[in-house]
């Protein structure tokens, strides 16, 4: 069965879209006018490194079985779609137009899959035993999530790393770490049926890169029963991504992890243990050694650090969310507290500069 799929965001969202297109689905991206015009005229390109091949494979959306369109946040009826993906940065959901569309998505009860580092508040509410109101301070505007039914919302961990090459058109995405998307199942079977079909279709893809061969592509979709599997990203974010932010600039994720490997290990394992206290099975999560090895290839600063460096007044605050959850469990880590305070200072400085 072919589905109609709506994805809010056309940068990172095009990576998962490129894999879903193999199943013949119709995908509509909500994005900025310049992005939409380019996607409607030329489609998008995803460059995907494949083990054993010197050059990356290029997935051209115009040559895949499904169909891609793009446009603004206005004039969309979420009920026209079978699945909705949230692939923007968390602060963007309070933007005019996007905010109203998100609220319509919430009220539609269409199965909705977040592909953000920052889990939407309704997803956090699927974790039992927390004071959810006390976590709202980690969100740019917690009110945008008010009308969601947690049963209709799930989280897909954005583990694959990708960037838009700065010297190319905005419809080009380059994958730098081709790991798998890990999604927790919904609390309703309608959404799970869709996820399982997508998982099977993406697994079955064999792609001809132009030489007549049929190769298997990396970046799968893996559906998990545990709601904690996508939270494996939390340890990575706090040991790597947010520690790319420095007092007066930024550093690469590789530097953030490996400059002081013992602090990185300590932060990582603190968050790992917190997830276990929340209910995760250790097998749901990723051991530090595996992450540290992957981080050797992360030779760019994380998106949060780049955004702060570019003057952003708001970024996703998964660091603060984890800190607040830990406090509810009577736990804290000095390196996490120091990094959260540093990010707070950098944001305050950006806001002050913008207001001047």
Secondary structure, DSSP 8 states (H G I E B T S, - for coil): ---EEEEE-SSTHHHHHHHHGGGT-EEEEE--HHHHHHHHHH--EEEE--TT-SS-EEEEGGGSSSEEEEE-STT--GGG-SEEEE-S-GGGGGSTTHHHHHHHHHHHT--EEE--SS--HHHHTTSTT--GGGGGGGSS-GGGGTT--GGGEEEEE--SEEE--TTS-TTEEEEEE---EEEE--SSHHHHHHHHHHHHHHHH-EE--SSS--EE-S--EEEES-TTGGGHHHHHIIIIIGGGB-SSSB--HHHHHHTTHHHHHHHHHHHHHHHHHHT--GGGS--HHHHHHHHTT--S--HHHHHHHTT-S----HHHHHHHHHHHTT---HHHHHHHHHHHHHHHHHHHHHH-
